[in-house]
Amino acid sequence: MRHVERQLAATLARAARAFPAVVLTGPRRAGKTTLLRRLFPAASYRLLEDPALVAAVRADPRGFLDGLKPPVILDEIQHAPELLNFIRARIDLAPRRRGQWLLTGSQDFALMRGVTESMAGRAAVLQLLPLSTVESAKVTPFRGGYAEVLARPQDADLWFPSYIQTYLERDVRQISQVRDLATFRRFLALLASRGGQLLNKTDLAAPLGVSVPTVAEWVGILETTGQIVLVAPYFENFGKRLVKSPKLYFTDSGLACHLLGLETPRALAQSPFAGPVFEGFVASEIVKQQINLGQRRQLYFFRDQRGLEVDFVVPAGSRRLVLLEAKASQTVYPEAARNMLSLAGSIGRPTTECIVVHAASKSAPSGKALIEGAQAMAIGPMLETLRGGHRP
């Protein structure tokens, strides 16, 4: 696949000009190493997954760092977290030297614990997720955004099982003492079937024969390694009883389709999971744009106990609020906007916008009035609307 300009690049370059160190996290194969090496071609590079190199680091961390000439990329730093204290000491000797230490990690939890303890105020922390629709037209709800899948879609049925196996053996076992990987695989498939639903740990634990605390731990692993997105409920003083559980989606819709056993775009379109997969795809695209632009990650949903539900609520700056409904169809009708308009009336903000996001064809207009107070848009125009005038 040809080089793809990553939307995060501008934010990453700005962070390197402002901080002595930059920490880039995200799921495996999201493109962290490629992005850093292209953006900082003069930086030296060390991959800390080599057991011999890790052993050398642990035997003599100072000697290892003495042999490096910054700027340097230290890839998968979670395998040698003891380096963080020594890097901090070197930063403190020359705090005005920016962009000297470029660190990557696929495990947010282990890495962030070390960053919090050792690098507070010295490092910018960014996250890179798989490719978005803004970055590549090849990204779709069925394929997702992993570059290898988009480059060779005919081999996706081989790539995804290998990815899951690598993820299980490397990341999961290093973060937690998961003994029964077969049950964890079943958990992944079960979770994929619950996309877009409220997270109910008891409901997930029963068919797997595991405890609720175990499910809570496994959900935490998936979130910290960037595999899932949890969308929290939106709270405001509406005078209504609201649900409190988050909704869950897989970060990559292609991985979700694989876990659901959907082998073709046609199978997805005819599946009862078409709606939830598209909804998760929209959620992921919004989150990708927010973190790529260096914005706060703000994505919510609304549901009260009387049945009023809106898929997504997105604060968009200056007290502007955007309500979104996701529909996995090319044709949408005014009825799709009913709940949004009802909620917008309750909120009472003059800057509340309502958008129905749908799977528009390439020839469809960028946006159209669906009903008074609501528009219908494809994903691209919707993202541009959310972005507004923001520039990294």
Secondary structure, DSSP 8 states (H G I E B T S, - for coil): ------TTHHHHHHHHHH-SEEEEE-STTSSHHHHHHHH-TTSEEEETT-HHHHHHHHH-HHHHHHT--SSEEEETGGG-TTHHHHHHHHHHHSTT--S-EEEEES-HHHHHHHHHHH-TTTEEEEE--S--TTT-TT-BTTTBS-HHHHH-GGGHHHHHHHHHHHIIIIIIHHHS----HHHHHHHHHHHHHTTTSB--HHHHHHHHT--HHHHHHHHHHHHHTTSEEEEEE-----SS-B--S-EEEES-HHHHHHHTT--SHHHHHTSTTHHHHHHHHHHHHHHHHHHHTT-----EEEEBTTS-EEEEEEE-STT-EEEEEEESSS---GGGGHHHHHHHHHH--TTEEEEEEE---TTS-SEEEEETTEEEE-HHHHHHHHHTT---
